């Protein structure tokens, strides 16, 4: 008897949704990642992308990637620790550290690897990791990799955070790890209060700016939520990804020089993964240049975001506490969420379903996300189609 295969056969969730004709995953896109994509030869409005600044098809970003392939080849064939460090890796790390106002930064092959590799090795057996209940899966995996004590606090609940900090021994390291913008709900961490509590209990803070980089920041600078609240100096570590605003793949963490040096020599996903490709490195670097040079892109993102938020509020949609380009449209029913995703796709609107077990069954939602390159006309079309489907399905 093949016990492994028997166990695999018990997984039937995907099969059931396929049989019901409402399976929403792995839709094949036949064009670039723009506000409009082509699927099965049909043009679809894209409201399911994390490309917040709309840079994935920017001519200068594509040219930088092509030039890097011509100069360095397609891959590194080794880790940063050994043969996999290029001059453009170092250049990008210096630019990132300067951008987020930290001493140094290191680049990982993926954003997921950053959280696995940093959280998994910074603290010891007697230390503490304190994390938000809705932190990203990569943070959870980093927790699992760590031998430290793990304490979870209720989502964005500062009373709950303080109670968990009170459980920690005063002379042990306490690392609070939080998303800046939560990837499904779109709400912003109460960072000023996290900072106040961290100071009160002598804790350190690591902030995941995956969805904050290129989105938040003073004067539309896109540096992230830490800059928006003016608490950069209170962040021990700032993490970010390239797969959202920076139009590439990879991730980084920035901190003081000593912490970065420790990670270079102890973070297993950094040491034992092949390094980020030349094309991805160059693309992210050029996208960062554009972000710095063109704050109007971030402003455009917020203009279209506020326009969409107002439209959904007027429609009567339940959108939770979001105030960002990530807009959750709560459905609160698994099967209905799948069905509505299919109906919207047939209407020419690409959105993402978020269902159990990713969220509780009564918290299922449609994730609607915006790019700086979306027009208000495209948003109007989407809202009109969503209103039609939601009305027919008695969501509103």
N, C-alpha and C positions, 0 to 999 in steps of 0.2 A: 504494500500500500504506500502510495506517494503522499505522505502527510503534508508536505509543503503545497503540492498541487491541490490537495483537498481543502486546505485552508484558503488558498487563492480562489477557489471556486465558490467559497461562501461570500465573496465580495460580489454583490449583484446590483449595487446602486446605479452604476453606469449603465449596465445592461437594461435595467428597468426604464431609465429615462430615454435610452435609445429606442426601445420598443414602443414607448409612448410618443415618440417623435418630437421630444422636447430637449434633446441633449444639446447643450449650448457651447461645448468646449472644442478647442482645436479647429476653429474655423479658419480655413486657408485663405490668407490674403495674397493677392496677386499684384500688388502695387507697393509704392512706398508708404511709410507710416505718416500719413497726412490727415487733415481734417476730413478728407474724403478718401476712401479706399475702394479697391475693386475685389469683390468676392464672387466667385462663380460667374465672372464676366459682368457683374452688376455693380453699379456705383452705390456705395453705402456711406452715410454720414458717420464718422468715427467719434463716438463719445465714450470710448472705453480705453483710451491710451493715457500713459503717464508722461508723454512727451510735452510737458507743460509749456515749454518755450517754442515748440514747433520747429526744432532745429535738426531733426533727423534727416531732412532732405535739403538742408541749407547748402548751397554750392561750395562755400568755403570749407565747411565741415567735411563734405565728401572729397573735396580736392586734397585736404590735409591727410585723410585716411589713405587715399590712393598714392600720394607722394611717399607716405611712410612705408607702404608695401613695396614700392619701387626701390626704396633705399635699404630697408631692413628685412624684407621678406614677409611671409605670412604668419609666422609663429616664432616662439622663443625656444622651444624644445628643452626647457629647463626652468628651474625656479629662480626667483630673485636672489636667493641665497648663494647660488652657484653661477651658472652661465647666463642667467636670464635678466640681467640688469642692463638697460640701454640708457644713453644720455637723455633721451626724451622721457624716460621714467623719472629720472632725477629732476628734470626741468619741470614736469607736471607736479611733482611733489612740492617743490619750492613755491610754485604758483598757488597751489591749494593752501599751503600753510599761511602764506601771506594773505590770501583771500579771506580766511576765517580768523586771522589774527592770532595764530598759534606759532610756536617756535619751529616745529617740524611736522611733517606728514609722511605717511607711507601709503602706497597704493596696493590694493589686493585685486585678484582676478574678478571677483564679484562682490557686490554689496553684502550678499548673504555670508560670504567668507569673512568679511570684516567682523560682523557681530559674532560669528562662531569663534573666530580666532582671537578676538580681543577679550570678550567676556569670559571665554573659556580658560584664559591663562593668567589674568591679572591678579585675581584674589586667591587666597589659600583656604585650607580646610576650616580654619577657625574664623574666617572672615564672612562677610554678608553681601549678597546681591539682593537689592530691593527693586521690584519691577512692577510696572502697571499691568493690570489684568488684560488690557487690550494691546499690549506691545506686539510688534511684528513677530512672525514665526521664527525669523532668524535670531532674534533676541532670546526666544525660548530655547532654541537649539544651543545658543551660547551658554545659557544657564545649565542645560543638561551636560554640556562638556565640562563645566566647572565642578570642582569638589566642594565649593563653598556652601554655606547655608543660604537657602533661597526663600525670600519672603515676598509674597505677592500682595499688592494693595488694590483696592477697588478702583475702577477706572476714573482717573482724574479727581479722585476723592482725597483731599489733603488731610482730613481727619484720619482716614484709613492709613495713609502714608505715615503719619506721625505715630500712630499706634504700632506700626511695624518697626519703625526706628527705635521706639522705646524698648523693644524686645532685644535689641542688639547690645552686646557688651561694649562698653565705652572705649576700651583700648584695642578694638579690632577694626580692621578696614571695613568701611560700609560704602558700597558703590550703588548709587541709584541710577537705574537705566530706564530711559523713557523715550518714546517717539516724540518728535516735535509736533508733527501733524499726523494723526492716526489715519492709516491708509484706507480704511473702509468707511469710517464714520465722518472723516473730514474735520473733526474738531481739533483744537489746539491745546497742548498741555499747558496747565497753569504754572508756567515756568517760574515766575517771580516767587510764588509760594513754595515751589520745590526748592528754590535757592535759599529761601528763608529757613526752611526746615533743615536743609543740608548744613547750613552754618550752625544752627542750634545744636545739632547732634554730631557735628564734626564728620560729616559724610562727604563723599565725592559724587560728582554727577557726570554721567556719560549720556549725551543726547544724540539720538538718531535723526539726522536731518535729511533722510532719504526723500521725503515729500516736502521739506521746507526749503532746500537748496533750489534757488532759481524762482522761488515763489514768495517767501517772506523776506523782510529786511527793511531797514530804514531807507527812505527815499528811493524805493524800488531797486535796491542794490542786490537783492536775491541771495544775501549771505545766509539767511535762515532765521528761525524763530529766536535763537539766542541773540542775534543782532537786533531783531525787532523789539525785544524787551530790554536791550542794553545790558545783558548779563554774560557776555562772552567770557570775561575774566573769571567768572564763577564756574565755567564748564571745565572739568578736568580733561574730558575727551569729547571731540566733535566728530561724528561719523557722517559720511554722505555717500551717495551712489552716483554713477554716471548714466544709469539706464533710464533716468527720468529727464530732468532738465538738460543734462549734458550729452544727450543724443548718442550714447555709446553703451559700453558694458564694462563693469568694474566698480570699484568702490575705494574709499580712503578713510583713514582716521588721522586726526590732527591732535596734537597734545604738546606737552613740554618735551624737550630733547631727551631727557633721561627715560621717560616712559616710552617714547618711540624707539629708543635704542633697545630697551628691554623687549619690546614686541618684535623687533627685527630678529632677535636671537631666541625667542621662546614661543612665538605664535605659530602653531603647527600648520594651519591652512595657508599662512604666508610662506613658511619655509618649504612646505612639501607640495605646493601647487605650482604648476607651470605659470609663469608670469603673464600678465595681461599683454595681449598682442600689440604689435606696433600700430596697426590701423586703429584699434580701439583707443590706444593711448593718445595718438595724434588727434583723433576726432574729439575726444573729451577735452583735450587741451585747447583746441580751436573753439569749441563750444563755450568753454569758460571765458576765452577772450571776448567772444561776442556778448556773453552775459554782462561782462564788466563794461564793455563799450556801449551797449545799447540797453540802458535801463527802461527805455520805452517799451521793450518787449514785456517786461514784468508788469508795467502799467497797463498794457493792452490786456494781459491775462486777467488783471483785477477788474478792468472795465467790463469784460465779457462775463466774468464770474459773478459780479454784482448784478448784472442784467439777468443772468439765468436764475440766480437765487430769488430775485424779486418775482420772476415769472412763475417759479414753482410755488412760492408762497401764495401768490394770487390764485393759482390753480387749486390750492388747498391740499397740496402734497405734504406728507409728513417727512421732514428732512432732518429731524434731530437738531443737534447743536452745531452743525457745520457753519463755517464762515469762510470757507476756502474753495479752491477749484474742484475739490472732491465733494460731490453732492450725493448723499445717500437718499434714495427714494424708497421708503420702507413699505414692504408688501405684507410681511409677517405671515407668510405661508409658503412652505417649500415648493410644492407643486405649482402654485399660482405664480411664483417668482420665475420658475423655468418657463412656464407657458407665456407669460408676459414678455420675457426676453425673446422668445421665438416670434411672437406677434409683432414686436417692435422691429425685429430684424426683417420681417416680411414687409414692413412699412418703410424700410430703408434706413433704420437707426441701429447702430451697433452700440450696445451697452453690456455691462458685465453683471451676471447674477452672483449674489453672495448668499449662500445657503448653508444649512447645517451639514457637517459639523463645524464649519468655519465660524458660524455664529449660532446662537440658540435658535431652535425652530421658529420661535415667535419673534425673532429679530431679523428675519431674512429681508433682503433689500436688493434693489437695482443700484449699481454704482455708476453714476453719471459724472464724467470728468472732462475738464476743459483744457484747451490749449490757447496760447496767446494768439495763434493764427486763426482761431474760430472767428466767424463773423456773427454779428447779432442776427442777421438773416438766417444763418444756419441754426442758431439757437431757437429762433422763432419756429422754424420747421420742426425741430425736435420736440419742442414743447407742445406744438399742435398735435403731433402724432402721439406723444405720450398721453396727452389729455384724452384723446380719442380712445386709446387702448385702456387706460385706467378707468375711464367712465364705463366702458363695456364690461370690464372685469370687476366693477363695483369697488375699486380701491379708493376712489374719491366720490 
